Amino acid sequence: MSRRRGWTAARARRLVQLAALALFVALFLAARESRGWAADWAAKLFFLLDPLLLAATFLAAHAVPLLLLVSLATLVATVLLGRVFCGWFCPLGTIHDAAGWVVDRVWPNRKRRDHWSPWQRTKYYLLAAMLVMALLGVRAACVFDPLVLLYRSATTALMPAAQWMIEDSSTAVYQAAEEHVAARAVSAVTEPSYAMFREHVFVAPQQAFLGGGLILAVFVALVAANAFRRRFWCRYLCPLGGLLGWFAWRPWLRRATAQATCNQCDLCAMKCHGAAAAPGGEQWKPAECFGCLNCTDACARESMTMTVAPPWRPDPQAESVDLSKRAMLAAMAGGVVGACTLRITPQGRQRTPAAELIRPPGARPEREFLARCLACGLCMKVCPTGGLQPALFEAGLEGLWTPYLVPRVGYCEYNCNRCGEVCPTEAIEPLTVAAKQQVQIGLAAFDTTRCIPYAYARNCIVCEEHCPIPDKAIYFVEVEVPQRDGGKRTVLQPHIDAEKCIGCGICENKCVFRDQPAVRVRSANETRDPKNRSVLPGETGPY
């Protein structure tokens, strides 16, 4: 392969990377309105290409969602071409590439180390520990999957930050236009732009997520690590990269160096994004190679080419990663210890249901839900009210960043079933709207010390007005309440019909008390957990 052809191939790789990232962003922005099965399939397309999600779901939940079988195509491509998914298609890898490109130009004289480092074995040991945890029912691997990490960061941090800047800046311009003539020309441009974002990009007004700062900090730290090593995450920590490296130990597409013309200038290694080359550039590790073609592009003597050879033909220039058996056993033991650590707590054993842990309608029983849920944020992205939030400690460490409903932030829309439609692993079962409307995710209760009709003897019907149940889960009872002057006043005091309340949380969300609503929804009576059903159907007497 000539230098000119190598340059063309490397440029083609960059164009494919940008196209894959643009597709990811386009599908991310399009994941909002219900548009049928095809749109839902497209919204989770990148997750369906991820074999780590297939392996982790199979080991942890003993289930294989059919759509995840598409990820086998990624493994086939890896066996044939090596880790081309990492070098050509992974959107997070493209972001790391771009960050490294910026660092090289801002800090051109920094000391680079682009040769193979034994620390690159770390991702294989981490992967082994995570797969052992998955085998024991803990899906830790999915939390650190690159596609899941990027989607969760974009949903809970990057998108809200962009939305805040757009909404606040357009509001400031609109308010300035009312007082200053000069600002009206700017407002004539910003208002149509804001309307476009509001109607076609944003899912809910002022959408924000609890714990978004922590998720953003993790994402920024990983991107900033490119200043220390180019594609630091991909080289040292990425569990998907470790899995693909196992399948790329002897690919059909190989790198070949002509020893007669190679002067071991090491330019190829300096351009290698995966640090797959040994000093001198002659030897390489296929399991670490991203197939970026930078090496062939950098070779001034045209001594390096890409060839095709069957895997049964040995490659004298290829080296194995040479994982330590002791380190691998230690990593697997660490996975067992990690799983035990998560399961020895009362939350891990699910001894007591968490009152504030209101899962989306269609969520499977908690143990199975945690075994399937990727904590990817796709359900949170499409929630029309922004009520689905990433959990911190509400579900224990095992449930970190999994979705739960926070009614004070947003309620569960009665005619919406988007969360189940887009869930890649069916941790939230896809339900029809009619079936979803029959699922109880919690139970509302009044705090009589704050509810206006109870505490202040004044009528308030806000909660009943917003209750979406056709025949209302909130009803009133007329009560005569003594007054300060000795008279009496008839007040309508609200009550909850436990058999009809589905726990959607709109009553809590719309309560006139904004600091702490007088009606609050908790997880009691949820359909998915018979042990958490406090009020049984038809029960009239005391327990």
ABEGO torsion letter per residue (X at the ends): XBAAAAAAAAAAAAAAAAAAAAAAAAAAAABABBAEAAAAAAAAAAAAABAAAAAAAAAAAGBBBAAAAAAAAAAAAAAAAEBAAAAAABAAAAAAAAAAAAAAAABAABBBBABBBAAAAAAAAAAAAAAAAAAAGBBAAAAABAAAAAAAAAAAAAAAAAAAAAAAAAAAAAAAAAABAAAAAAAAAAAAAAAAAAAAABABBGBBBBGAAAAAAAAAAAAAAAAABBGAAAAAABAAAAAAAAAAABBABBBBBBAAABAGAGAAAAABAAGABBBGGABBBAAABAGAGAAAAABAAGABBBBBBBAABBBAABBBAGBBAAAAAAAAAAAAAAAAAAAABAAAAGABBBAABBBBBGBBBAAAAAAABAGAGAAAAABAAGABBBBBAAAEAAABGBBBBBAAABBBBAABAAAAAABAAGABBBBBAAAAAABBABBBBBBAAABAAAAAGBBBAAAAAABABAAEABBBBBBBBBBAAGBBBBBBBBBBBAAABAGAGAAAAABABAABBABBBBABGBAABAAABABBBGBABBX
